[in-house]
Amino acid sequence: MDSSVPPLPPEPRPRRRDRHGRGMRGPVAPPQVPLSVSRAESFRDLVQDSVERLERRWPQLTDVDFLVLDVPGSLEDTVPLGRALSAVKGQPAQIVVYRRPVEIRTKSRDERALLVHEVVVEQVAELLGLSPESVDPGGGGGCAAPSARPHWSRTRRGG
């Protein structure tokens, strides 16, 4: 009685060529170029750009925490695009920008950049007790003339 176990197949070798014999493809992009930036990272960059523009005019904003959250936590009749929270014991003032409500209301990156800047300016104005026009007299950081800026509704989609 010979009960031998069949031998294991040899370990597969790493492929040096594809099935057509052409060789493996090279990198998709040069190493210094990021292959992909997520929508959330891109949105954070827009908020950061807006904050940096405002900090040049209002140095006291360096003490404010700017946050990006996907959606507001509470259920309300209207969906806020941002929120300003005053400083409390031991915690700095915070300005929150909600990513998804802003993205839903815009179609292009340029529109999104304008709306993000508008939301940040409105929240900074609320925090400082000023009008948005006095916080950012240029109205959009030079991206568009104030008359060319679209009017954005602060209500839920379809409303």
C-alpha positions as CSV (number, residue, x, y, z in Angstrom):
1,M,0.0,0.0,0.0
2,D,1.6,3.1,-1.2
3,S,-0.3,6.2,-0.1
4,S,1.9,8.9,-1.3
5,V,0.8,12.5,-1.2
6,P,1.1,14.4,-4.5
7,P,3.9,16.9,-4.5
8,L,3.1,20.5,-3.9
9,P,3.2,22.7,-7.0
10,P,6.3,24.9,-7.2
11,E,6.0,28.5,-5.9
12,P,4.8,30.9,-8.6
13,R,7.5,33.1,-9.9
14,P,7.0,36.9,-10.0
15,R,5.8,38.0,-13.4
16,R,8.3,39.9,-15.3
17,R,6.1,40.2,-18.4
18,D,2.4,40.4,-19.0
19,R,0.5,37.7,-20.8
20,H,1.4,39.3,-24.2
21,G,5.1,39.3,-23.5
22,R,5.3,43.1,-23.4
23,G,6.7,43.6,-19.9
24,M,5.2,45.4,-16.9
25,R,3.9,48.9,-17.2
26,G,5.8,51.8,-15.7
27,P,4.5,54.2,-13.1
28,V,1.3,56.1,-14.0
29,A,2.6,59.4,-12.8
30,P,6.0,60.8,-11.8
31,P,6.9,60.3,-8.1
32,Q,6.5,64.0,-7.2
33,V,2.9,64.1,-8.4
34,P,0.2,62.8,-6.1
35,L,-1.8,60.1,-7.9
36,S,-5.1,61.1,-6.4
37,V,-6.4,63.7,-4.0
38,S,-9.7,62.8,-2.3
39,R,-12.6,65.2,-2.4
40,A,-12.3,65.6,1.4
41,E,-8.6,66.6,1.1
42,S,-9.4,69.0,-1.8
43,F,-12.2,70.6,0.3
44,R,-9.9,71.0,3.3
45,D,-7.4,72.8,1.0
46,L,-10.1,75.2,-0.2
47,V,-11.0,76.0,3.4
48,Q,-7.3,76.4,4.3
49,D,-6.8,78.8,1.4
50,S,-9.7,80.9,2.5
51,V,-8.5,81.0,6.1
52,E,-5.0,82.0,5.0
53,R,-6.4,84.9,2.9
54,L,-8.5,86.1,5.9
55,E,-5.7,85.7,8.5
56,R,-3.6,88.3,6.6
57,R,-6.3,90.9,7.3
58,W,-7.4,89.5,10.7
59,P,-4.4,88.2,12.7
60,Q,-6.7,87.3,15.6
61,L,-8.0,84.4,13.5
62,T,-4.8,82.4,14.3
63,D,-6.4,81.6,17.7
64,V,-9.5,80.2,16.0
65,D,-9.8,76.5,15.2
66,F,-11.2,75.8,11.7
67,L,-12.8,72.4,11.2
68,V,-14.3,70.5,8.3
69,L,-17.0,68.0,9.0
70,D,-18.9,66.0,6.5
71,V,-22.4,66.8,7.7
72,P,-24.1,68.7,10.5
73,G,-24.8,66.5,13.5
74,S,-28.3,67.7,14.3
75,L,-31.5,67.4,12.3
76,E,-32.9,70.8,11.5
77,D,-35.4,72.2,8.9
78,T,-32.5,73.9,7.1
79,V,-29.1,72.4,6.5
80,P,-26.3,74.8,7.6
81,L,-23.2,75.2,5.5
82,G,-21.1,76.2,8.5
83,R,-21.2,77.2,12.2
84,A,-19.3,79.5,14.4
85,L,-18.8,78.5,18.1
86,S,-17.5,81.1,20.5
87,A,-14.6,80.4,22.8
88,V,-15.5,78.8,26.2
89,K,-13.3,78.0,29.2
90,G,-10.1,76.4,28.0
91,Q,-11.4,75.9,24.4
92,P,-10.7,78.2,21.5
93,A,-13.4,79.5,19.2
94,Q,-14.2,77.2,16.4
95,I,-15.6,77.6,12.9
96,V,-17.0,74.5,11.3
97,V,-17.6,74.2,7.5
98,Y,-19.8,71.3,6.4
99,R,-18.4,69.6,3.3
100,R,-21.3,67.6,1.9
101,P,-23.9,70.5,2.0
102,V,-21.4,72.8,0.2
103,E,-20.5,70.1,-2.4
104,I,-24.2,69.4,-3.1
105,R,-24.8,73.1,-3.9
106,T,-21.9,73.5,-6.3
107,K,-21.1,72.0,-9.7
108,S,-17.5,73.0,-10.3
109,R,-14.3,73.5,-8.3
110,D,-14.5,77.3,-8.9
111,E,-18.1,77.5,-7.6
112,R,-17.1,75.4,-4.6
113,A,-14.1,77.7,-3.9
114,L,-16.4,80.7,-4.0
115,L,-19.0,79.2,-1.8
116,V,-16.4,77.9,0.7
117,H,-14.9,81.4,1.0
118,E,-18.3,82.9,1.4
119,V,-19.2,80.5,4.2
120,V,-15.9,81.0,6.0
121,V,-16.3,84.8,5.7
122,E,-19.9,84.7,7.1
123,Q,-18.8,82.5,10.0
124,V,-15.8,84.7,10.8
125,A,-18.1,87.8,10.6
126,E,-20.5,86.1,13.1
127,L,-17.7,85.3,15.4
128,L,-16.2,88.8,15.3
129,G,-19.6,90.5,15.4
130,L,-19.0,92.3,12.1
131,S,-20.7,92.3,8.7
132,P,-19.4,89.9,6.0
133,E,-18.6,92.9,3.8
134,S,-16.3,94.4,6.5
135,V,-14.5,91.0,7.0
136,D,-13.8,90.6,3.3
137,P,-14.4,93.8,1.3
138,G,-13.2,92.1,-1.9
139,G,-16.1,89.6,-1.7
140,G,-14.5,86.3,-2.8
141,G,-10.9,87.1,-2.4
142,G,-10.6,88.4,-6.0
143,C,-12.0,85.2,-7.5
144,A,-15.1,87.0,-9.0
145,A,-16.8,90.3,-9.0
146,P,-19.5,90.6,-6.2
147,S,-22.2,91.1,-8.8
148,A,-21.1,87.9,-10.7
149,R,-21.3,85.7,-7.5
150,P,-24.4,83.5,-7.4
151,H,-26.9,83.9,-4.6
152,W,-26.9,80.7,-2.6
153,S,-29.9,79.4,-0.7
154,R,-29.2,78.2,2.8
155,T,-32.1,75.7,2.8
156,R,-32.4,72.0,2.2
157,R,-32.1,70.7,-1.4
158,G,-35.3,71.1,-3.4
159,G,-36.5,73.8,-1.1
